[in-house]
Amino acid sequence: MRKLGICVLVLALAGLHTSALADEAATAVDVKLPRDGLSIKVPPDWAIHQYDGAVLRLTRGAAVLIVNRAPDDGSAPAARLLAQAQRATAKAAGAAQPTPAAWEVAGATAAARLSYESAKEVHLLGAISLSTGPGFDVECRAPRETVDLQKALQVMLGSVRVQPFAHPERHVDWRDGWTLDLPSYWSLQADPGGVARFQSARPPHVRIRVEARADDDKATPEAAARALIDAAHLRLKAKGLQVALDESTLRASELMLASGVRARRLVAVARGTGGRATGLRFQLEAVATPDLRLLLACTGSDDSVLDAGRKVALTLRKGTHPGARAEAATPQGFKRKGAPPVQFVLPAGWKLTEVKNPMRLATVTVPGAPQLSVVIYWFGAGKGGDLASNLARWKSQVRGGSAPKEETIDVAPHVRATILDTHGMYVADVQPGAGHPEIERGQRVLATFLAVPHGPLFMKLIGPVAAVGKVVRDYGVWIRSFRVVRPGADTK
């Protein structure tokens, strides 16, 4: 069993960006942290800090607002707040326990807040959950007599917004147990070394390379970070580039990953010394923990070219996805002769049953939800219609409700998924062409066109809106786990 170790080309702590509107005297500063996707409007007379251990710290006099990353334990915002408040008020005899209230935060999947008073201070607590990670915990406090500072804290909490990046997609590596969140314009590419390699389709074309660490790698985080820098330098030279590592540029620091794991970070620059590398500047950044190894490298004249990779690299976490267990991940495939040669990993408790039907390949059932199942259709290699015709047919089967959402993902080499997500009144023939429509109101449909060798495959999950909403994340993780076993070959 290999331990998880990761090499990722580029990683740096995204800086704090602030922008003020024209009239700074009357308008708050919009503080944006692109790495974490959090923004908050801060009055101009408040001091802004950023330090290891917290995402953001704001102060004015004795008042303070601190934003921390939430624990990656799947806990709900209200539960986290109650636990914090109970610990804080445990020593106050007869103190009433505060009750969490809903908190509207743009971009969050859920949020809650509460307030309580101690002998000298007023405390405000907030908790935010995200679909792309554990979220944030917010702690505010101000002296009881400072009403103006308390109002300022309330206003700032009301301005909080979260948006990690547009259309994030979670890549899941079930074999080695790690995940990486990617914007939709990043893709997974084949690598002859057998490792996962990702690349941005937009300039600058930053690459991220991920691989497993060997069992005998006992290096400290500091030594591992330097080894990654040296290895990247050697790879550049192996490509025939005349480059030299500028030892004067080496900088070491502590770093907190988005998963809450502390890491050692090392930054360096390799400069072209001749030939086709003349004038080039290669930026190398390595991050290491006892379990993870990350390396990021790109060519550019200044630090700004790293921005495209920073948000991605910092989402790297051990574990297949929050709440999932890597040891439960057992790849499965289809046994039918001629079926697409793919393997995938079902979420915990989901069950695959192959059926003897010329059009249906298999059915996947969801635990605890007897009304939900995923039907997998396969009509033979190249049969069943193209992507456009199937999307049009699926859209016509759902009337009213929300506008359909489409998402296309390059899941892996030779695997591309297009997912249609819509809800409303479901109208479809019980049997294609039977003319007896099945009508169900308040339904949500997740339909997927999976382009694979010997495919395509067609997957469809239909059920009540609330029930499907509870499994939509697991559905997406499952679709992203598909891999081709042998392009052009049958599974056995």
N, C-alpha and C positions, 0 to 999 in steps of 0.2 A: 504494500500500500504506500503510495507516494504521499509525502506531506505537501500541503498546498504552498506553492511559492510562485510569485507572479513577477514577470518582467513586463513592464509597460513602457513603450517609447513615449516619454515626456510626463512630467508631473511637477506642478508648482502650486503654491498657495496663491489663489487668485486674490488680488489686492482689493482694497476697499475703494469703491468709486462713489463719489458724491457729486451731485449737481444741484445748484441752487437756481431758482427762478429769478427773474430780473430784479424784483424788489425783495432783497434779502431781509430787510427790516420788518417786512410784514408777512413773509412767506417762509414756511419751514424748509429745511434742507431735505431733499429726497435721498436718503442713504440706500445704496443698492449694493448687495453682495452677490455678484453673478455666480460665484462658485456654489453658493448654497441656495440661490434663487429667492432670497429674502430681501424685501425692501420695507422701509419704514420712514415716515416723515418726522424729522427731528427739529424742534425749535432752534433757531440760530444761537441761542445762549446756552445750549447744552454742549458739553464736551463729548467727543466721539472717540472711542478706543476700540482696538481689536487686539486680542492677545490669545496665547495658547490656552486651551481649556474652555473657551467660550467663543461663540460666533461673533458676538458684539456686546459692548458695554458702553452705556451712556450715563453721564453723571452731570448733576448740577447741585452744588452745595452738598447737603447730606442725602439728597435723593439719588437713586440709582435704578437703571433698567438693564437687566442682563438677559441675553438670549443664549441658551445652550442647546446643543443637539440632544434630542430625546434618546432614552435607551432603546436599543433595537430589540425589544422583547415582545412587540405586538400589542402592548397595553393600550387601552383606549384613553383619550385625553382626560375624560372625567375621572377615571380611576387613578391616573397619575396625580391629578390635582388633589383628590381626597387623601391619598397617601402622604403627599407633602404637607397638607394642612394639618392632618392628624399628628404628624411628627412635631410640627411647629407649635401646636396648641396643647400638646400633651401635658406640659408643665403648668398650664393655666387652669387652676381648679374651677370647675363650674362653667368654663367657657363653652359657648355654643359652637357646635361644629358647623362650619360654613357649607353651603350647598353650591356645587358648580352650576353655572348657567351657560347656555349656548353662546358661542362667540362666532360671529360672521367674519371669516378670513378668506379673501379672494384667493382661489387656487388650492385651498386645503380640502381634503376629503372629510375632515371633522376637526372641530376646535371647541374648547370650553375654557371658562375663566371663573375665578372666584376671588373674593376679598375677605380679609379679616383684620382685626386690630390687635396689636400687642400693647404692652404698657407705654411704649414711647413712639411706636410707628404704626402706620397704615401699610398693609401688605396687599399687593395684587399679584395673582398667579395666573398664568395662561398656559395652555397645552395645545399643540397643533399636530395633526397627523397628515401625512402625505401619501400619495399612491406610489411614489418613487423611492421611499425610504422611511426612516422612523419619524422624521419631523423635528419639532422644536419644543423646548420648554422655556417659558418667559417668567422672570421673577422681577417684581418692582417693589420698591419700598421708599417711603418718605416720612419725615417727622409728622406727628399727628397735627401739630399746629400750622403746618405749611399747606394751606388749602390750595394755593396757586400751583404748587409743585404736584399735588395730587391730581388736579385737573389736567395738568400737562401730561402726566403719565396716562390718564384715561384717553386723552386725544391721540397720543402716540400709539397706544394699543389699538385704537380704532383705525389707524392707518396702515397696519401691517398687511402685507400681501406676500404670497409665495408663488413662484413659478420657476422651478428648477431649470427647465429648458423646454422648447417646443416639441411636442410629440415624442416624449421619451420612450425608448424601447429597451426592455431588460433582456440582455443576453445571459443565458444560463448555461454554465458548463457543469453538467451533472457528473461527469467522470471525476473531476478534481474538486468539485464543490465550491465554485465561486460564481459571482455575478458581476455584471458591468452594465450600467445604464447608458444608452446611446441615443443621441438625437436621430431623427428619421433619415437624415442625409448621410449617416455613417453606414458602412457596410462591412460584413465579414468577408475576408478574402482567404483563399487557400494559401498555405505556406508549406514549402517542401520540407521544412523541419518538423512538421507535425504539430505546430503550435497554433494558437488562435491569433490572427492578425486582423486588426480593424483599420479602416482608413476613411477619412473625411472626403466627401465628394466636392467640397467647396474649398477654395484657397483660403489659408495655406493648407496644403495636403498633409496633415499631421497623421502619423501612423502610431498605432498602439499595438504592442506585441505582448502576448500573455503566454506564460509557460509554467510548468510545474517544477518545484524545487526537489532535488534529490534528498533521500533520507539522511545521507551522510553530510549534508550541509549544516554544520554546527557554528557557522560564523555569527558574530555579534551583529546587530543592526548596523553599527558604524562600519565594520569591515565588509559587510555584505553590500552596503551602498557604494563603497569605493570599488569593490569587485565589479559591480554592474557598470560603473563609469569606465573602468579599464577594459571590460569586455566590449562595450560599445565602441570605444576607441579602436580596438583591434579589428572589429567588424568593418569599420570604415576603411582601415588600411587594407583589409583583405579584399575590398572592392577595387583596389588599385588607386585609391585616393591618397595623395600626399598630405597628411594632416598630422598635427602635433598637439598634444594636450597642453593647454596653458595652465600650469600649476598655480599661477597667481590668481586665477579666477575661482579656485575651489572655495566654496562657502558651505558650511554645515549649520543645520538648525533643527529644532524640534517641529513636528507637524502633527496636526490632528486630522485623521481621515474622516470622511463623512459618516463612516460606520462607528465613530467614537473611539477608534483605535489610535494610540499614539505611535508615531513613526519617527525615524531618523531620516533627514533629508540632506542630500548632497547635490550641489549644483556646480557645473563646470562648463568650460567652453573649449572646443577643439577648433583650431584655425588651419585653413588650407595654406600649405607652404610651397606649392608648386603644381605644375601640370594643370589638369582641368579643375583642380580644387583651389587654384589661386584666387584669393579674395573671399573664399567662402568661410562662413562662420557657423559651426555646428553647436547647438545648445544641447547639453546633456543634463538630465536631472534624474537622480535615483532616490527612491524612498524605500526604506526597509523596516520591517517589524520582525519579531521573532518568527512569525509565520508567513509573512508576505514579502515579496520582492517586486518592486515596480521600477521600470526605467522608461524615460521618455526622451526622445531626441528629435530635433527638427533643425532645418536650416533657416537662418534669418539674421537680420542685422540688429534686432532689438527684441526685448522680452515680450512684446505684444503678440508675436507669432505663436506663442504658446497658449494663448487664450482658448483656442479651439479644442485643445486637449485637456485643459485643466479640469473642467467640470466633469468630463467623462472619467478621467483617471481617479478622481477623488470619490467616485461612486463605487469603486471596487470594494467588495466585501466578501468575507469568507462565509460560506453557506449558500445554498442554491437560491433562496429568496427568503425574506423575513418570515419566520415561522416554519419553514420547510426543513426537513432533515435529509442531509446528503446521503446518509447510509440507507435511506429508504428508496433511493433512486435506482431502479433496475430497468435498463433499456428493454423495450419490447419491439416486436415487428409483426408483420402479417405472414401467415403461413400459406395462404392460397397461392397456387402455382401461377406465376406470371405477375403477381401483385407488385406494386412499387417496392424496390429494395431499400426501405427506410427503417430506421429505428427511432424511438421516442421514449420519453419518460412521462408517465402519467402522474398527476398530483396524488398525494397520499390518500388512499381509500378509493380512488377511482378504479373502475374495473372494465377491462376490455373483453368483449365476447364476439368472436367471429361467427358469422351466420352464413348459411348456405342459400344464397340468393344471388341471382345473376347481376343485380344492380347494387345491392347493399353488401359492403365488405365486412362491416363490423358495427357494433353498438358499444358505446361507452356509458356506463351508469355512474351517477354521482352519489356518494354516501349521504344519507340523511335527507335526500331530496328525491323521493320516488317519482315526482312529476317531471324531473329533469333527466334527459339522456341526450347524448350526442350520436347522431347517425352519420356513419362514414360511407359515402357512396364511391364506387369505382366501376366504370363501364368498360374498362379495357384501355390499353395504351392509345392515347390520342383521341379518345372518344368522350362524349358527354358535353361537347360544345366548348367554345372559347370563353375567356374571362368576361368579355363585354356582354355576351348573351346571357351568361349565368347571373351576372350582377343585375342586369335588367329584369330577369325573371324573378329573382329574389326580392327586388324592390317592389315589383308589382303585387307581391303576395302580402305586403304589409301596408295598410291604409291608415291615414291619419297619423297622429302622434308626431314624433320628432323627425327631423330631416335625417336621412341615412348618413352614416359616417363610414368612410372607406379608409383603410390603412394598408399600404403595401410594405412588406418587410422582406429584405434579403436575409433569411434566417441562417443559412449556411451555404457552402458551395453546392450548386445544383438544387437548392431549395428556396423557393420564393412563395410567400403567403400573402394573399389579399383577403382582408377580413372586412366584412360588412356588418355594421352594428346599427340596428334600428328597432323601434318599438311602435306599437299601435294595435290595430285590429288585424289579426292574422287570417288571411283567406287563401286557402290552397286546396287542391283536389286531394282527397284521401288517397286515391291512386292516380298517377299522372294520366290525364285524358279521360278519367271516369266521369267527369261532369257533375259530380256530387261534392260541392265545396265544403271544406271544414272551416268553420268560423269560430275564432276565439278572440275575445277582447282583452285588452291590457296585457299583451304579450310582447316579449323582447326576443329578438332573433339575432343570433351570432352565426353568420354563414361564412365559410372560408373556402376559397379556391386555392389549393396547394399545388403548385407546379413542381413536379418531381419527375425523375426518369420513370418511364412506363406509366405515367399518370396522364391527366391530373387526378387528384383526390378531391372530393367535395365533402365538407363537414358542416353539419347544421345542428345548432342547439336552440331549442324553442321552449319557452316557459314563461310563467308570470314575471313581470318586471322585477319585483323585489327578489324573487328566488334566483333569477339569472344574475342580478346585481351582486349577489353574495359569492358567485363563483367566477365572475368575469375575469378576475385577476388570475386565478388558477388556469382558466382556459387559455389566456394569453401566454402564460409560462409554458403550458403544454405545447402549444403551436410552435413556440420558439425553441423547443427541445428537439425538433425533427432533424435528423441527419441521414444522409445517404450512406448506406453500408458499402455498396460497390456500384458505382454508376454503370448502368447497362447490364447488370446481373440480377438474377432472381434471388430473393431471400430463401433461406432453407429452413 
